[in-house]
Amino acid sequence: MKKPIYLDYAATTPVDPEVADLMRFYMVEEFGNAGSRTHEYGTRAKQAVQKAREQIASIAACQPDEVVFTSGATESNNLAILGLRKHGEATGMKHIITSAIEHKAVLEPLEHLRDEYGFEVDFIRPDLSGAIDAQQVKALLRKDTLMVSVMHVNNETGIIQPIEEIAELLKETDVFFHVDAAQSFAKLVEPLQNPRIDMFSVSGHKICGPKGIGALITRRRKYRRLPLKPLMFGGGQEFGLRPGTLPVPLIVGLGEAAIRQSKLFPTMVEQLKAQQGKLMNQMREQGFVSVGDDAKRIPTILSVSSETNDSEALILKWKGQIAISNGSACTSSNYTDSHVLRALGLDQNLIRGALRISTSVKYFDGDLEVIFSV
């Protein structure tokens, strides 16, 4: 039976076969616990973890011990945001700035701080290009601003947010800057290497690595660790920030996938852009328009919409032929109108007709022919 054409890589990617082979080795052959200090099985597992930490650090332009392994970007986002709560309360810094188009893994922890602990949160709306204005961040800064949290690439529209401009605006402040980099890590490398970004979150399964593993980059300030507090307790692993036995095969897979993706993506950008343009032309022939400014879009995510079509109905019609989504996989099990598209100010019909088409570097097919018949 022929499989549907997969165009939902923003939701998840298949594991690179070479990454999978390496992971299997650490599942079956080198199966030691990285916390075991009394024998060589533990030593070799610890060395494998350290190598992966160095691989991530080389891409992030940080020190290896500034890489904290987590279960994925959702946990990393929670650790970055909720982990600063006690510091905010102790210093009276209880104001946070974010965008209205963040992933739920950022919005819900922020809402928790607001509703349960009295923090104030300002939400910046994007313009029709899909991007927020960095100057709006500057305008909202206060003496009691604790943090700015802005994603790098929006997971629904693919629009790149101005994190470099925001980092520059925050240079003369002590405000913590956190970036959700789930859709950009190991792809758009240079912006995330900015030393003014205090923390950023990554996930393995967005870069042809395994699910269930990610990291939070936590850059020191003047040689001091950030004042983060753990969300869980019991064991003290990951510099006291994330307890539990380290999943060595997953960590090894994340490190290897990140290195491979960071080397491959720059060589494929022009082909990916050409493919995205080809897909957009096909959609325009069917009456669709792009959502957001194409000039600000990562070449792996395309958002389109049509006022005359219902995306849910189209997805059902194409079932078995095309694997596609109309938004984040984290909310698609119980579909409601996208908060991202609402924040853009789109007409209700355009919101209901929106589709996300996402492709991949590793599994790029230059001859891909997709016919979206409506």
Residue pairs with C-beta under 8 A, 6 or more apart in sequence:
4 318
4 319
4 320
4 321
4 322
4 323
5 321
5 322
5 323
5 368
5 370
6 323
6 363
7 322
7 323
7 324
7 357
7 358
7 359
7 370
8 323
8 324
8 325
8 329
8 356
8 358
9 300
9 358
9 359
9 360
9 363
10 155
10 158
10 183
10 206
10 300
10 301
10 325
10 356
10 358
11 325
11 328
11 329
11 358
12 205
12 206
12 211
12 329
13 205
13 206
13 207
13 208
13 209
13 360
13 362
13 363
14 208
14 362
14 363
15 23
15 208
15 209
15 210
15 253
15 257
16 208
16 209
16 256
16 257
16 260
16 362
18 256
18 260
19 208
19 209
19 210
19 253
19 256
19 257
19 260
20 253
22 252
22 253
22 256
23 210
23 249
23 250
23 252
23 253
24 249
26 45
26 48
26 248
26 249
26 252
27 249
30 41
30 44
30 45
30 48
30 248
31 41
31 45
31 248
32 39
32 40
32 41
32 42
32 43
32 44
32 45
32 248
33 41
33 42
33 45
33 245
33 246
33 248
34 42
34 45
34 46
34 48
34 49
34 245
34 246
34 248
35 42
35 46
35 235
35 237
35 245
35 246
36 42
36 45
37 43
45 246
45 248
48 248
48 251
48 252
49 69
49 246
49 248
49 251
49 252
50 64
51 252
51 255
52 251
52 252
52 254
52 255
52 256
53 64
53 65
53 67
53 69
53 251
53 255
54 64
54 255
55 255
55 256
55 258
55 259
56 64
56 67
56 202
56 215
56 217
56 254
56 255
56 258
57 63
57 64
57 66
57 67
58 259
59 185
59 186
59 189
59 258
59 259
59 262
60 66
60 67
60 192
60 193
60 200
60 217
61 192
61 193
61 195
62 217
62 219
63 220
65 239
66 217
66 218
66 219
66 220
67 215
67 216
67 217
67 218
68 76
68 79
68 215
68 216
68 217
68 218
68 238
68 239
68 241
68 242
69 213
69 214
69 215
69 238
69 242
69 246
69 251
69 254
70 76
70 79
70 213
70 214
70 215
70 216
70 238
70 242
71 212
71 213
71 214
72 203
72 204
72 205
72 211
72 212
72 213
72 214
73 103
73 105
73 180
73 181
73 182
73 201
73 202
73 203
73 206
73 214
74 103
74 105
74 203
74 214
74 330
75 214
75 216
75 242
76 201
76 202
76 203
76 214
76 215
76 216
77 103
77 105
77 106
77 109
77 149
77 178
77 180
77 201
78 105
78 109
78 231
79 216
79 228
79 230
79 231
79 241
79 242
80 149
80 178
80 199
80 201
80 216
80 218
80 228
81 96
81 106
81 109
81 110
81 113
81 147
81 149
81 178
82 109
82 112
82 113
82 231
83 228
83 229
83 230
83 231
83 241
84 146
84 147
84 176
84 226
84 227
84 228
84 229
85 113
85 117
85 119
85 229
86 227
86 229
87 93
87 146
87 227
87 228
87 229
88 94
88 119
88 146
88 147
89 117
91 146
92 144
93 144
93 145
93 146
94 117
94 118
94 119
94 120
94 144
94 146
95 119
95 120
95 121
95 122
95 142
95 144
95 145
95 146
96 110
96 113
96 119
96 120
96 121
96 122
96 145
96 146
96 147
96 148
96 149
97 121
97 122
97 124
97 137
97 140
97 141
97 145
97 147
97 148
97 149
98 106
98 107
98 110
98 121
98 122
98 123
98 124
98 148
98 149
98 150
99 123
99 124
99 125
99 126
99 132
99 150
99 151
99 161
99 343
100 123
100 124
100 125
100 126
100 339
100 343
101 126
101 130
101 132
101 151
101 154
101 156
101 157
101 339
101 340
101 343
101 344
102 110
102 149
102 150
102 151
102 180
103 151
103 155
103 180
103 182
103 328
103 330
104 328
104 330
104 331
105 180
105 330
106 149
106 151
106 180
107 339
110 119
110 121
110 149
111 121
113 119
113 121
114 120
114 121
119 146
122 140
124 132
124 133
124 136
124 137
124 140
125 132
125 343
125 344
125 345
126 132
126 159
126 343
126 344
127 133
127 344
128 292
128 293
128 344
128 345
129 159
129 292
129 293
129 296
130 154
130 157
130 159
130 291
130 292
130 293
130 296
130 297
130 303
130 344
131 159
131 160
131 161
131 162
131 292
131 293
131 296
132 150
132 161
132 162
133 162
134 162
134 165
134 166
134 169
135 169
137 148
137 150
137 166
137 169
137 170
138 169
141 169
141 173
141 175
145 173
145 175
146 175
146 176
147 175
147 176
147 177
147 178
148 166
148 170
148 175
148 176
148 177
148 178
149 177
149 178
149 179
149 180
150 161
150 163
150 166
150 178
150 179
150 180
151 161
151 179
151 180
151 181
151 182
151 183
152 160
152 161
152 163
152 179
152 180
152 181
152 183
152 184
152 188
152 191
152 192
152 200
153 159
153 160
153 161
153 181
153 183
153 184
153 188
153 298
153 301
154 161
154 183
154 301
154 340
155 182
155 183
155 301
155 328
156 301
156 303
156 327
156 328
156 338
156 340
156 341
156 356
157 291
157 292
157 297
157 301
157 303
157 340
157 341
157 344
157 356
158 183
158 292
158 297
158 298
158 300
158 301
158 302
158 303
158 356
158 358
159 292
159 293
159 296
159 297
160 184
160 188
160 296
160 297
160 298
163 179
163 191
163 192
163 194
163 197
164 191
164 194
166 177
167 177
167 194
167 196
167 197
168 196
170 177
170 196
171 196
176 198
176 199
176 226
177 196
177 197
177 198
177 199
178 197
178 198
178 199
178 200
178 201
179 192
179 197
179 199
179 200
179 201
180 200
180 201
181 192
181 200
181 201
181 202
182 201
182 202
182 203
182 206
182 214
183 206
183 298
183 300
183 301
184 191
184 192
184 298
185 192
185 200
185 202
185 203
185 206
185 207
185 258
186 202
186 207
186 257
186 258
186 259
186 261
186 262
186 265
187 207
187 261
187 262
187 265
187 298
187 300
187 361
188 298
189 262
192 200
192 217
195 219
197 217
197 219
198 218
198 219
198 221
198 226
199 216
199 217
199 218
199 219
199 226
200 216
200 217
201 214
201 215
201 216
201 217
202 214
202 215
202 216
202 217
202 258
203 213
203 214
204 210
204 211
204 212
204 213
204 214
204 250
204 253
204 254
204 257
204 258
205 211
205 212
207 257
207 258
207 261
208 257
208 260
208 261
208 360
208 361
208 362
208 363
209 253
209 254
209 256
209 257
209 258
210 249
210 250
210 253
210 254
210 257
212 247
212 250
213 247
213 250
213 251
213 253
213 254
214 254
215 254
216 241
218 225
218 226
218 228
218 241
219 226
220 226
225 239
228 241
230 240
230 241
230 242
230 243
232 242
232 243
232 244
233 243
234 243
234 244
235 243
235 244
235 245
236 243
237 243
237 244
237 245
237 246
238 246
260 362
261 361
261 362
264 361
264 362
265 361
268 361
268 364
269 299
271 364
271 366
272 299
272 300
272 359
272 361
272 364
273 299
275 299
275 359
275 364
275 366
275 368
276 297
276 299
276 300
276 302
276 359
278 368
279 302
279 357
279 359
279 370
280 290
280 294
280 302
280 304
282 370
282 371
282 372
283 290
283 302
283 304
283 357
283 372
286 306
286 372
286 373
286 374
287 306
287 308
287 309
287 374
288 304
288 305
288 306
288 309
288 353
288 355
288 372
289 304
289 305
289 306
289 350
290 302
290 303
290 304
291 303
291 304
291 305
291 341
291 344
291 346
291 350
291 354
292 303
292 344
300 358
300 359
300 360
300 361
301 356
301 357
301 358
302 356
302 357
302 358
303 354
303 355
303 356
303 357
304 354
304 355
304 357
305 311
305 341
305 346
305 350
305 351
305 353
305 354
305 355
306 350
306 353
306 374
307 347
307 349
307 350
307 353
308 349
308 353
309 353
309 374
310 352
310 353
311 326
311 352
311 353
311 354
311 355
312 326
312 335
314 355
314 374
315 324
315 325
315 326
315 355
317 374
318 324
318 372
322 370
322 372
324 355
324 356
324 357
325 332
325 355
325 356
325 358
326 332
326 335
326 338
326 354
326 355
326 356
327 335
327 338
327 340
327 354
327 356
328 338
331 338
337 348
337 351
337 352
338 351
338 354
341 350
341 351
341 354
342 351
346 354
